[in-house]
Amino acid sequence: MNKEKELIKLIASVMPRTRAQLNKLYESDSEIIRYKNNNFLFTIDEFSQEDMLAERDPNILGWNLAVGGISDILATGGKPLFYAHSLVINRKWTKDYIKLFCQGVAAVLKKSKIFFIGGDFGKSEVWRYTVVVIGKPITKPILRTKAAIGDLIYLSGKVGTGNLEAVLTLHSDKKELEKIGKSVRNRFRLRIKEAVLINRYATSCIDTSDGVFHALNTLAEMSNKGYATKNLPYIRSGLLVTKLLAIPKTILFLGECGEYELLFTIKKEDENKFLFRARKQNLRFFKIGQITKPGIKTLSEDHRRIDLNGFNIRARSYQEINVYLKKLVNFLKRL
């Protein structure tokens, strides 16, 4: 168990818990609360510069943070209903920047038909954004713990948007990336429609807020299973940037800056029905592997099979992000 999980367990162990909370610790992306014969979903998330999201376009930044805020509700098979935030702006932000930022948030809420119910406001030397969302399960809540051996692993979008943002931010001084950095607009996808269909078929689900690898690892460990993955759908701009920097593309999978897609499992016998309904609704999903017996964690890529059992490099274990990235790149180059 890593130190972060140890601390979370320590905090949870001393807090009073209600019988109305139906989920156990880590069991679902949102907290599941029973109130007056109805189930409700609750989530709270904080974002900051540490998440390495590009700040050059305030409208996209606001959009991405709102999408990230509601993704836990979607991953639990829910529909978000109410949205609140605590916005601490950077003192250097102008009035126009703040307006565009809030318009980005509002665009997500309007498209999702979510009501904004207020929040808090402050100023600091660095920005922070905390999101609180209340939702309701579409039918039943989806947990992280119900994946079975043989279940197929699907993803609601392509891999690497968040990690590409981080690479472009960290290497903004490199001339070869300057043109790409200015042209790329990494707007996270809002998966409201996808969540409805996923709710109907998923045996387990999690969002990729900490990257696809971390999400997959969590899903497998919470279900006490393993996984075999292949055919990862990397974003094209991510492949271009990793090639220019001469670093392995797998960093887009292993890195912990997520794209807030929905990673989920379905029963093999439900696949045809699931894909038929997806096509009818013009929804696209990517099959990236299968759940296996415990002890197996593999990625098949570029005619090789990578054993990920020994991979334990976590960003939060390092104070300097560049040290973490160097460790990650060295690991990949040794494969």
GUKOL-490003 format. One line per 2 residues: their letters; for each residue z, y, x of N, C-alpha, C. Coordinates in steps of 0.2 Angstrom, whole numbers, plus 5000, padded with zeros to 4 digits. Example, Ala and Ser with C-alpha at 12.3 -4.5 7.8 and 13.67 -1.06 7.14 Angstrom:
REM residues 2
AS) 5039/4972/5066/5039/4978/5062/5039/4984/5066 | 5035/4989/5064/5036/4995/5068/5039/5000/5064
//
This chain:
REM residues 335
MN) 5000/4994/5004/5000/5000/5000/5000/5006/5004 | 4996/5011/5003/4995/5017/5007/5001/5022/5005
KE) 5002/5027/5009/5008/5031/5009/5008/5035/5002 | 5002/5037/5000/5001/5041/4994/5004/5037/4988
KE) 5002/5031/4988/5004/5026/4982/5011/5025/4982 | 5014/5024/4988/5021/5023/4989/5025/5029/4986
LI) 5022/5035/4988/5026/5041/4985/5025/5042/4977 | 5019/5040/4975/5018/5041/4968/5023/5036/4964
KL) 5023/5030/4967/5028/5025/4964/5035/5027/4964 | 5037/5031/4970/5044/5033/4971/5045/5038/4965
IA) 5040/5043/4964/5041/5048/4959/5042/5045/4952 | 5037/5040/4951/5037/5037/4944/5044/5033/4943
SV) 5047/5031/4948/5053/5026/4947/5059/5030/4945 | 5059/5037/4946/5065/5041/4944/5063/5045/4938
MP) 5057/5045/4935/5056/5049/4929/5057/5045/4923 | 5060/5048/4918/5061/5045/4911/5054/5043/4908
RT) 5053/5037/4905/5047/5035/4902/5048/5034/4895 | 5043/5035/4891/5043/5034/4884/5039/5028/4882
RA) 5042/5024/4877/5039/5018/4875/5032/5020/4871 | 5031/5026/4870/5025/5028/4867/5019/5028/4872
QL) 5020/5028/4878/5015/5027/4883/5013/5020/4884 | 5007/5019/4883/5005/5012/4883/5002/5009/4889
NK) 5000/5013/4894/4997/5011/4900/5003/5011/4905 | 5002/5006/4910/5006/5006/4916/5003/5010/4922
LY) 5007/5011/4927/5005/5015/4933/4998/5013/4935 | 4994/5017/4936/4987/5016/4939/4982/5011/4935
ES) 4985/5010/4929/4981/5005/4925/4975/5008/4921 | 4975/5015/4921/4969/5018/4917/4968/5025/4920
DS) 4962/5028/4920/4961/5035/4922/4965/5040/4919 | 4966/5039/4912/4970/5044/4908/4976/5040/4906
EI) 4981/5044/4904/4988/5041/4901/4986/5040/4894 | 4988/5035/4891/4987/5033/4884/4994/5033/4880
IR) 4994/5038/4876/5000/5039/4872/4999/5038/4864 | 5004/5034/4862/5004/5032/4855/5008/5038/4851
YK) 5005/5041/4846/5008/5046/4842/5006/5046/4835 | 5011/5044/4830/5010/5044/4823/5004/5039/4821
NN) 5004/5033/4824/4999/5028/4823/4992/5029/4825 | 4992/5034/4830/4986/5035/4833/4987/5035/4841
NF) 4981/5033/4845/4982/5033/4852/4978/5040/4854 | 4981/5043/4859/4979/5049/4862/4978/5048/4870
LF) 4974/5052/4873/4973/5051/4880/4975/5058/4883 | 4978/5058/4889/4980/5064/4893/4978/5063/4900
TI) 4976/5069/4903/4975/5069/4910/4976/5076/4913 | 4978/5076/4919/4979/5082/4923/4976/5081/4930
DE) 4972/5086/4932/4969/5086/4939/4969/5093/4942 | 4971/5093/4949/4970/5099/4952/4964/5099/4957
FS) 4961/5104/4958/4955/5105/4963/4957/5111/4967 | 4954/5110/4973/4954/5116/4978/4949/5115/4983
QE) 4949/5120/4988/4944/5120/4993/4944/5113/4997 | 4950/5109/4997/4950/5103/5000/4945/5098/4997
DM) 4943/5099/4991/4938/5094/4988/4931/5095/4990 | 4930/5100/4995/4924/5102/4998/4918/5103/4993
LA) 4919/5106/4988/4914/5108/4983/4911/5114/4985 | 4904/5115/4985/4901/5121/4987/4903/5127/4982
ER) 4904/5133/4986/4906/5139/4982/4901/5144/4982 | 4895/5142/4984/4890/5147/4984/4887/5150/4977
DP) 4888/5145/4973/4886/5147/4966/4892/5146/4961 | 4895/5151/4959/4901/5151/4955/4900/5147/4948
NI) 4894/5148/4945/4892/5144/4939/4892/5137/4940 | 4889/5134/4945/4889/5127/4947/4896/5125/4948
LG) 4900/5129/4952/4907/5127/4954/4911/5126/4948 | 4911/5131/4943/4914/5130/4937/4912/5124/4933
WN) 4906/5123/4932/4903/5117/4929/4906/5111/4932 | 4905/5110/4938/4907/5104/4942/4915/5103/4941
LA) 4919/5108/4941/4926/5107/4940/4928/5105/4933 | 4924/5107/4928/4926/5105/4921/4923/5098/4920
VG) 4918/5096/4923/4915/5089/4922/4920/5085/4926 | 4923/5087/4932/4928/5083/4935/4934/5082/4931
GI) 4936/5087/4928/4942/5087/4924/4942/5083/4918 | 4936/5082/4914/4936/5078/4908/4934/5071/4910
SD) 4932/5069/4916/4929/5063/4918/4934/5057/4917 | 4941/5059/4918/4946/5053/4917/4946/5051/4909
IL) 4945/5056/4905/4945/5054/4898/4939/5050/4896 | 4933/5052/4899/4927/5047/4898/4928/5040/4901
AT) 4931/5040/4906/4932/5033/4910/4937/5029/4906 | 4941/5032/4902/4946/5028/4898/4943/5027/4891
GG) 4936/5028/4890/4933/5026/4884/4935/5031/4878 | 4936/5038/4880/4938/5043/4876/4933/5048/4875
KP) 4935/5052/4870/4931/5058/4868/4936/5064/4869 | 4935/5069/4874/4939/5074/4875/4939/5079/4869
LF) 4945/5082/4868/4946/5086/4862/4948/5093/4864 | 4954/5093/4868/4956/5100/4870/4957/5101/4877
YA) 4956/5107/4880/4955/5108/4887/4959/5114/4888 | 4963/5114/4894/4967/5120/4896/4967/5120/4904
HS) 4968/5126/4907/4967/5126/4914/4972/5131/4917 | 4974/5130/4923/4977/5135/4927/4972/5137/4933
LV) 4970/5143/4932/4965/5146/4937/4969/5151/4942 | 4969/5149/4948/4971/5153/4954/4965/5155/4958
IN) 4963/5161/4957/4957/5164/4961/4959/5166/4968 | 4953/5165/4972/4953/5168/4978/4953/5176/4978
RK) 4957/5179/4981/4958/5186/4980/4951/5190/4982 | 4947/5186/4986/4940/5189/4988/4935/5188/4982
WT) 4937/5184/4977/4932/5183/4972/4931/5190/4968 | 4925/5192/4966/4923/5198/4963/4924/5196/4955
KD) 4923/5201/4951/4923/5201/4944/4917/5197/4942 | 4912/5198/4945/4905/5195/4943/4906/5187/4945
YI) 4909/5186/4950/4910/5179/4952/4914/5175/4947 | 4920/5178/4945/4924/5175/4941/4921/5174/4934
KL) 4917/5179/4932/4914/5178/4925/4909/5172/4925 | 4905/5172/4931/4900/5166/4932/4904/5159/4932
FC) 4909/5159/4936/4913/5153/4936/4915/5151/4929 | 4918/5155/4925/4921/5154/4919/4915/5152/4914
QG) 4909/5155/4915/4903/5153/4911/4901/5146/4912 | 4902/5144/4918/4900/5137/4920/4905/5132/4917
VA) 4912/5134/4917/4917/5129/4913/4915/5129/4906 | 4914/5135/4903/4912/5136/4896/4906/5132/4894
AV) 4901/5131/4898/4895/5128/4896/4897/5120/4895 | 4901/5118/4899/4903/5111/4899/4907/5109/4892
LK) 4911/5114/4891/4915/5113/4885/4911/5114/4878 | 4906/5118/4878/4902/5119/4873/4898/5113/4872
KS) 4895/5110/4877/4891/5105/4877/4894/5098/4875 | 4901/5098/4876/4905/5092/4875/4909/5093/4868
KI) 4908/5099/4865/4911/5101/4859/4919/5100/4860 | 4922/5103/4865/4929/5103/4867/4931/5110/4866
FF) 4938/5111/4863/4941/5117/4862/4945/5119/4868 | 4944/5125/4870/4949/5128/4875/4955/5131/4872
IG) 4961/5129/4874/4967/5131/4871/4972/5135/4876 | 4969/5138/4881/4973/5142/4885/4974/5140/4892
GD) 4979/5143/4895/4981/5141/4902/4985/5146/4906 | 4984/5147/4912/4988/5151/4917/4983/5154/4922
FG) 4985/5160/4924/4980/5163/4929/4985/5166/4935 | 4982/5166/4941/4985/5169/4947/4980/5170/4952
KS) 4983/5173/4958/4979/5175/4963/4982/5173/4970 | 4978/5171/4975/4980/5168/4981/4975/5169/4986
EV) 4977/5167/4992/4972/5168/4998/4967/5162/4997 | 4968/5157/4994/4964/5151/4992/4964/5149/4985
WR) 4958/5147/4982/4958/5146/4975/4960/5139/4974 | 4963/5138/4968/4965/5131/4965/4964/5131/4958
YT) 4962/5126/4955/4960/5125/4948/4963/5118/4946 | 4967/5119/4941/4971/5113/4938/4968/5113/4930
VV) 4966/5107/4929/4963/5105/4922/4968/5100/4918 | 4969/5102/4912/4973/5098/4907/4968/5096/4902
VI) 4967/5090/4900/4963/5088/4894/4967/5083/4890 | 4966/5084/4884/4969/5079/4879/4963/5076/4875
GK) 4962/5070/4874/4957/5067/4871/4959/5061/4866 | 4955/5057/4864/4956/5052/4859/4951/5046/4861
PI) 4953/5040/4861/4949/5034/4862/4943/5034/4856 | 4937/5033/4859/4931/5032/4854/4933/5026/4849
TK) 4935/5020/4852/4937/5015/4848/4944/5012/4851 | 4943/5009/4857/4949/5007/4861/4949/5010/4868
PI) 4955/5011/4871/4955/5013/4877/4952/5008/4882 | 4949/5010/4887/4947/5005/4893/4951/5006/4899
LR) 4953/5000/4901/4958/5000/4907/4954/4999/4913 | 4957/4999/4919/4955/4997/4925/4956/4990/4927
TK) 4959/4986/4923/4962/4980/4925/4959/4974/4922 | 4954/4975/4918/4951/4969/4914/4944/4966/4917
AA) 4942/4968/4923/4936/4965/4926/4937/4958/4927 | 4932/4953/4925/4933/4946/4926/4927/4944/4931
IG) 4928/4938/4934/4924/4935/4939/4917/4934/4935 | 4912/4937/4938/4905/4936/4935/4903/4942/4931
DL) 4908/4947/4930/4906/4953/4926/4901/4957/4931 | 4896/4961/4928/4891/4965/4932/4894/4972/4933
IY) 4893/4975/4938/4895/4981/4940/4889/4986/4939 | 4891/4991/4935/4886/4996/4933/4889/5003/4935
LS) 4884/5008/4936/4886/5015/4938/4881/5020/4934 | 4884/5025/4931/4881/5029/4927/4876/5034/4930
GK) 4876/5035/4937/4872/5039/4940/4871/5037/4947 | 4868/5041/4951/4866/5040/4958/4873/5041/4963
VG) 4872/5039/4969/4878/5039/4974/4877/5044/4979 | 4882/5049/4980/4882/5053/4985/4882/5060/4984
TG) 4882/5063/4978/4882/5070/4977/4888/5074/4980 | 4894/5071/4979/4900/5074/4981/4900/5074/4989
NL) 4898/5068/4992/4899/5068/4999/4893/5072/5002 | 4887/5073/4999/4882/5077/5001/4885/5085/5001
EA) 4888/5087/4996/4891/5093/4996/4896/5094/5002 | 4900/5089/5003/4905/5090/5009/4901/5091/5016
VL) 4896/5087/5017/4892/5087/5023/4889/5094/5024 | 4886/5096/5018/4882/5103/5019/4887/5108/5020
TL) 4893/5108/5017/4899/5113/5018/4901/5113/5026 | 4902/5106/5028/4905/5106/5035/4900/5107/5040
HS) 4893/5107/5039/4888/5108/5044/4884/5114/5042 | 4887/5119/5038/4883/5125/5036/4880/5129/5042
DK) 4883/5128/5048/4881/5131/5054/4874/5128/5057 | 4873/5122/5055/4867/5119/5058/4860/5122/5055
KE) 4856/5124/5059/4850/5127/5056/4845/5122/5053 | 4845/5116/5055/4841/5111/5052/4843/5110/5044
LE) 4849/5111/5043/4852/5110/5036/4852/5117/5032 | 4850/5122/5035/4851/5129/5031/4846/5129/5025
KI) 4840/5127/5026/4835/5127/5020/4837/5122/5015 | 4840/5116/5017/4842/5111/5012/4848/5114/5008
GK) 4853/5117/5012/4859/5119/5009/4857/5125/5004 | 4852/5129/5005/4851/5134/5000/4847/5132/4994
SV) 4843/5126/4995/4839/5124/4989/4842/5119/4985 | 4847/5115/4988/4851/5110/4984/4855/5113/4979
RN) 4855/5111/4973/4860/5113/4967/4863/5106/4965 | 4869/5104/4967/4872/5098/4965/4876/5099/4959
RF) 4873/5099/4953/4877/5100/4947/4879/5093/4945 | 4885/5091/4944/4888/5085/4942/4885/5084/4935
RL) 4884/5077/4933/4881/5076/4927/4887/5075/4922 | 4886/5077/4916/4890/5076/4910/4889/5070/4906
RI) 4893/5065/4906/4892/5059/4904/4895/5057/4897 | 4894/5062/4892/4897/5061/4886/4894/5056/4882
KE) 4887/5056/4882/4883/5051/4878/4884/5044/4881 | 4884/5044/4888/4885/5037/4891/4892/5034/4890
AV) 4897/5038/4889/4904/5036/4888/4904/5032/4881 | 4900/5034/4876/4901/5031/4870/4898/5024/4870
LI) 4892/5023/4874/4889/5017/4875/4894/5012/4879 | 4896/5015/4885/4901/5011/4889/4907/5009/4885
NR) 4909/5013/4881/4915/5011/4877/4914/5004/4873 | 4908/5004/4871/4906/4998/4867/4906/4991/4871
YA) 4904/4992/4877/4903/4985/4881/4907/4984/4887 | 4911/4990/4890/4914/4989/4896/4920/4985/4896
TS) 4921/4981/4901/4927/4977/4902/4932/4981/4906 | 4930/4985/4910/4934/4990/4914/4930/4996/4916
CI) 4934/5001/4918/4930/5007/4919/4934/5012/4923 | 4931/5016/4928/4935/5021/4932/4930/5026/4934
DT) 4932/5032/4935/4927/5038/4937/4927/5037/4945 | 4921/5040/4948/4921/5040/4955/4923/5047/4958
SD) 4929/5049/4956/4931/5056/4958/4933/5055/4966 | 4935/5050/4969/4936/5049/4976/4930/5045/4979
GV) 4924/5045/4976/4919/5042/4979/4918/5035/4976 | 4912/5032/4977/4910/5026/4974/4914/5020/4977
FH) 4915/5020/4983/4918/5014/4987/4926/5014/4984 | 4929/5020/4985/4936/5020/4983/4937/5018/4975
AL) 4932/5020/4971/4933/5018/4964/4932/5011/4963 | 4927/5008/4967/4926/5001/4966/4931/4997/4969
NT) 4934/4999/4974/4940/4995/4977/4946/4995/4972 | 4947/5001/4969/4953/5002/4965/4952/4997/4959
LA) 4946/4997/4956/4944/4993/4950/4945/4986/4952 | 4943/4983/4958/4944/4976/4960/4951/4975/4961
EM) 4954/4979/4964/4961/4977/4966/4966/4977/4960 | 4964/4982/4955/4968/4982/4949/4967/4976/4944
SN) 4961/4973/4945/4960/4967/4941/4961/4961/4945 | 4963/4962/4952/4965/4956/4956/4958/4952/4957
KG) 4953/4955/4959/4946/4952/4960/4943/4955/4966 | 4937/4952/4968/4933/4955/4973/4927/4958/4970
YA) 4922/4959/4975/4915/4962/4973/4910/4961/4978 | 4904/4960/4976/4898/4960/4980/4893/4965/4978
TK) 4891/4970/4982/4887/4975/4979/4881/4976/4983 | 4876/4979/4980/4869/4979/4984/4865/4984/4980
NL) 4859/4986/4982/4855/4991/4979/4858/4997/4977 | 4862/5000/4981/4865/5007/4979/4860/5012/4978
PY) 4860/5016/4973/4855/5021/4971/4857/5028/4974 | 4856/5029/4981/4858/5035/4984/4853/5041/4982
IR) 4856/5047/4981/4852/5053/4980/4847/5054/4986 | 4841/5057/4984/4836/5058/4989/4838/5063/4994
SG) 4841/5068/4992/4843/5074/4996/4849/5071/5001 | 4853/5067/4999/4858/5064/5003/4855/5060/5009
LL) 4850/5056/5007/4846/5052/5012/4843/5056/5017 | 4840/5062/5015/4837/5066/5019/4842/5070/5024
VT) 4847/5072/5022/4852/5075/5026/4855/5070/5031 | 4857/5064/5029/4860/5059/5034/4855/5057/5039
KL) 4848/5057/5037/4843/5056/5042/4843/5062/5047 | 4843/5068/5045/4842/5074/5049/4848/5074/5054
LA) 4854/5072/5052/4860/5072/5056/4861/5065/5060 | 4857/5061/5059/4857/5054/5062/4864/5051/5061
IP) 4866/5051/5055/4872/5047/5053/4870/5042/5048 | 4873/5036/5047/4871/5031/5043/4872/5033/5035
KT) 4867/5031/5031/4867/5034/5024/4873/5031/5020 | 4876/5025/5023/4882/5022/5020/4888/5027/5019
IL) 4888/5032/5023/4893/5037/5022/4893/5040/5015 | 4888/5040/5012/4887/5043/5005/4891/5039/5000
FL) 4892/5032/5002/4895/5027/4998/4903/5027/5000 | 4904/5027/5006/4911/5026/5009/4915/5033/5008
GE) 4912/5038/5009/4916/5045/5009/4919/5046/5002 | 4924/5050/5003/4929/5051/4997/4928/5058/4993
CG) 4922/5061/4994/4921/5067/4990/4916/5064/4984 | 4919/5063/4978/4916/5060/4973/4911/5064/4969
EY) 4907/5060/4965/4902/5063/4960/4904/5063/4953 | 4909/5060/4952/4912/5060/4945/4908/5056/4940
EL) 4904/5051/4943/4901/5046/4938/4906/5041/4935 | 4903/5037/4931/4907/5032/4928/4905/5025/4931
LF) 4910/5022/4934/4909/5015/4937/4912/5010/4932 | 4908/5005/4930/4911/5000/4925/4908/4993/4925
TI) 4912/4989/4922/4909/4982/4922/4908/4980/4915 | 4903/4975/4914/4901/4972/4908/4900/4965/4909
KK) 4901/4961/4903/4900/4954/4903/4893/4952/4904 | 4891/4947/4908/4884/4946/4910/4880/4944/4903
ED) 4884/4941/4898/4880/4939/4892/4879/4946/4888 | 4882/4951/4889/4881/4957/4885/4875/4962/4889
EN) 4873/4960/4895/4869/4964/4898/4862/4966/4894 | 4859/4962/4891/4853/4963/4888/4854/4968/4882
KF) 4859/4967/4878/4860/4971/4873/4862/4978/4875 | 4866/4978/4880/4868/4985/4883/4862/4989/4885
LF) 4858/4985/4889/4852/4989/4892/4847/4991/4886 | 4846/4987/4881/4842/4988/4875/4844/4995/4872
RA) 4851/4995/4871/4854/5001/4868/4853/5007/4872 | 4854/5006/4879/4853/5012/4883/4846/5014/4883
RK) 4841/5010/4883/4834/5012/4883/4833/5016/4876 | 4835/5014/4871/4834/5017/4864/4837/5024/4864
QN) 4842/5025/4868/4845/5032/4869/4843/5036/4875 | 4838/5033/4878/4836/5037/4884/4841/5038/4890
LR) 4846/5033/4890/4851/5033/4895/4849/5028/4901 | 4851/5030/4907/4849/5026/4913/4856/5024/4916
FF) 4856/5018/4918/4862/5015/4922/4859/5011/4928 | 4863/5010/4933/4861/5007/4939/4866/5001/4940
KI) 4863/4995/4940/4867/4989/4942/4868/4989/4949 | 4874/4988/4952/4875/4989/4959/4879/4982/4962
GQ) 4880/4977/4957/4884/4972/4960/4887/4967/4955 | 4892/4963/4957/4895/4959/4953/4902/4958/4955
IT) 4907/4956/4950/4914/4955/4952/4914/4948/4954 | 4918/4947/4959/4919/4940/4963/4926/4938/4963
KP) 4927/4932/4966/4934/4930/4967/4938/4935/4972 | 4944/4935/4972/4948/4939/4976/4946/4938/4984
GI) 4947/4943/4988/4945/4942/4995/4938/4943/4997 | 4934/4944/4993/4927/4946/4994/4926/4953/4993
KT) 4924/4957/4998/4922/4964/4997/4916/4966/5002 | 4910/4965/4999/4904/4966/5003/4899/4971/5000
LS) 4895/4973/5005/4889/4978/5003/4883/4975/5007 | 4878/4973/5003/4872/4971/5006/4867/4977/5006
ED) 4865/4979/5012/4861/4985/5013/4857/4984/5019 | 4850/4986/5019/4846/4986/5025/4846/4979/5028
HR) 4845/4974/5024/4844/4967/5027/4850/4965/5031 | 4856/4968/5029/4862/4965/5032/4868/4965/5027
RI) 4873/4961/5028/4879/4961/5024/4885/4963/5027 | 4888/4969/5024/4893/4972/5027/4900/4970/5024
DL) 4904/4967/5028/4911/4965/5025/4916/4971/5026 | 4918/4973/5020/4922/4979/5019/4929/4978/5019
NG) 4931/4971/5020/4939/4970/5019/4943/4973/5024 | 4940/4974/5030/4944/4978/5035/4943/4985/5036
FN) 4940/4988/5031/4939/4995/5031/4945/4998/5027 | 4948/5003/5031/4954/5006/5028/4955/5013/5031
IR) 4949/5016/5032/4949/5023/5034/4950/5028/5028 | 4955/5031/5027/4956/5036/5021/4957/5043/5023
AR) 4953/5047/5020/4953/5054/5021/4960/5057/5022 | 4964/5055/5017/4971/5058/5017/4976/5056/5022
SY) 4973/5052/5026/4977/5050/5032/4976/5054/5038 | 4972/5059/5037/4970/5064/5043/4971/5071/5041
QE) 4974/5075/5045/4975/5082/5044/4969/5086/5044 | 4964/5084/5049/4958/5087/5050/4952/5083/5047
IN) 4948/5086/5043/4943/5082/5040/4937/5080/5045 | 4936/5084/5050/4932/5082/5055/4934/5076/5059
VY) 4940/5075/5060/4943/5069/5063/4941/5063/5059 | 4943/5063/5052/4941/5058/5047/4934/5056/5047
LK) 4929/5061/5047/4922/5060/5047/4920/5056/5053 | 4923/5058/5059/4921/5055/5065/4923/5048/5065
KL) 4929/5046/5063/4931/5039/5062/4926/5035/5058 | 4924/5039/5052/4920/5035/5047/4913/5034/5050
VN) 4910/5039/5054/4904/5038/5057/4904/5032/5062 | 4909/5033/5066/4910/5028/5072/4910/5021/5069
FL) 4914/5020/5063/4915/5013/5060/4908/5011/5058 | 4904/5015/5055/4897/5013/5052/4892/5012/5058
KR) 4893/5015/5063/4888/5014/5069/4890/5008/5073 | 4896/5005/5072/4898/4999/5075/4896/4993/5071
L) 4894/4994/5065/4892/4988/5061/4885/4985/5063
//
